[in-house]
Amino acid sequence: MRRLRVLSYNIQAGVDTQRYRDYVTQSWKHVLPHRERLQNLNRISNLLQNYDLVGLQEVDSGSLRSGFVDQTEYLAHRTGFPHWYKQINRSLGKLAQHSNGLLSQMRPTSITEHKLPGLPGRGAILCRFGTGEQGLAVCILHLALGRRARMRQVAFVSELLSGYPNVIIMGDLNCGCDSPELQLLMDNISLWEPSCREGTFPSWRPRRKLDHILVSRSMGIENARVLDCSFSDHLPISLDVLLPEDIEVAA
């Protein structure tokens, strides 16, 4: 486990938006079930099975629109991930269950979930592998659309992770590489991201880099890339994290 293959993906609840007009013509897919959603999840699962650690955003945790399928659990079972966790951030009862998700080949030491500041509906999963300075902290989050709210959320996450020397943060951060909120997050807990040359949104014409994987400077990064997979309105991002010898994680 010296090399950790990591992927982050906003899957838009399994809706395969292909162009701007789909937001209007296929808006019913965000409310009602449809057969193509499960087929799209199967395509996503074929991608995920090549990784050790996956962070998911905009997952549905079992409601009418997903055919009452818990999508995090479904993807975990289909791809053979032994450990998985969901965080429901906005529950609309039987209509929708907006969530973040975690899939892991490694056994977590602990998992906690946190509500982010601002309007209800945004959250973060904090998963720990190992203990103390020899452990690894992984945070999966989906930040707000507004900059003022994101600044508050970044301050909260910075304080939450301030005591951990080895950190991976991944998710849909809804801001670019040069944004003040991303720079504040990276400076506060000494993180780095190797490249921001490729956009992730929208998937059919990716001009904006909204999705990020940030890693502590104590760890190395290789093979950082945006994947050309049109299964959502976001593109997935992945990289290999090189773990120092003193970090202990359990398979």
C-alpha positions, 0 to 999 in steps of 0.5 A: 500500500505504498502507492495509493490510487485515489479518485474523486467524482461528482456523479450527479446522482447517476444522470449522464448529462451530455450538453447544456440543454439536457439540464432542461430536457432531462430535468425529470431524471433528477426527480423520477427513476429511469432505467438508464440511470442504473446502466450509467452506474454500471459504467461508473463502477467499471471505472472505480474498480481500478482504485484503492480510495474513491470519494463521491459527491452528488450521490443518492442514498436511496429515494424515488429518483434512484429507484430506491437504490443506495448508490454508494452501497451499490457501487461498493458491492459491484466493484468489490470495495469492502469498506464504504460509507455515505453521508446524507447532507440533504434529505427530501424524504422519498424524493431525494437523498443528496449525499457524499460517499466513500469507497475504500479497499483499506479498513478505516480506523474511524469515520466521522461526518460533519455539517459544513457552515452555511445553508443546510445541505453541505457536508464532509466525511472525515475518514482516518486510517491508522493512528497518530502521526503514522496515520492518514486523514482523508476528507471528502466534501462538496462545497457551496456555490457562493464564495462567502459560504465557501470561505466559511467552510474552508475555515471550518475544514482547516481547523478540523484537519489542523492536527493531522500531518498526513491529509488528502482532501478531495471533492467538488470544491466549486472553485478554481485553482487560483481562488482565494478559498482554495489558496487559503485551504492549501496554505492553512494545512500545507497542501499541494495540487500538482496541476490545474491545466485541465478542466472538469466542468462541464464534462462535454466542454471542460473549461472550469476546474471545480474538482480537486484532490489536495495532498499534504506536502509530506506525501508525493503525487504521480499520474495526476489527471482528468479522466475523459468519462462522460458519465456525469456533468463533471469529469472524474479526477485521479492521482497516485499518492506515494505514502511515506514509509512511516504511514501505516494503513491496514488493507 
